[in-house]
Amino acid sequence: MPQLIFALSVAREMAERELHAEMLVILIDEALKEAKEEALRHGILVDIEEETELQ
């Protein structure tokens, strides 16, 4: 689950850099929210910074 949340965070950052990708960012945000809630239900604490940094 932490890997999924990290991957979604990176995907969100990449989508934010694209033109006309607002809907994609919204969908990724929803997927991130659901993944974090699912992790909490399973007792997994996930502390991913909102701003990931791609090099």
C-alpha positions in Angstrom: 0.0 0.0 0.0 2.8 2.5 0.8 4.3 1.9 -2.7 0.9 2.6 -4.3 0.5 5.8 -2.4 4.0 6.9 -3.3 3.4 6.0 -7.0 0.1 8.0 -7.0 1.9 10.9 -5.5 4.5 10.9 -8.2 1.8 10.5 -10.9 -0.1 13.5 -9.4 3.0 15.7 -9.6 3.6 14.6 -13.2 0.0 15.3 -14.1 0.2 18.8 -12.6 3.0 19.6 -15.0 0.8 18.7 -18.1 -1.4 21.1 -19.8 -5.2 20.4 -19.6 -4.8 17.6 -17.1 -7.0 19.1 -14.4 -9.4 16.1 -14.5 -6.5 13.7 -14.2 -5.2 15.5 -11.1 -8.6 15.3 -9.6 -8.9 11.6 -10.2 -5.4 10.9 -8.9 -6.3 12.9 -5.7 -9.4 10.8 -5.2 -7.3 7.6 -5.7 -4.7 8.9 -3.2 -7.5 9.6 -0.7 -8.9 6.2 -1.0 -5.5 4.5 -0.8 -4.6 6.4 2.4 -8.0 5.5 4.0 -7.5 1.8 3.0 -4.0 1.8 4.5 -5.4 3.3 7.8 -8.1 0.6 7.9 -5.4 -2.0 7.8 -3.4 -0.2 10.4 -0.7 1.0 8.0 0.6 4.5 8.7 1.6 6.3 5.6 3.4 9.6 5.9 4.0 10.8 2.4 4.7 14.5 1.9 2.2 16.3 -0.2 5.0 17.6 -2.4 7.1 14.8 -3.9 10.2 15.9 -5.7 11.2 14.5 -9.0 14.8 14.8 -10.0 
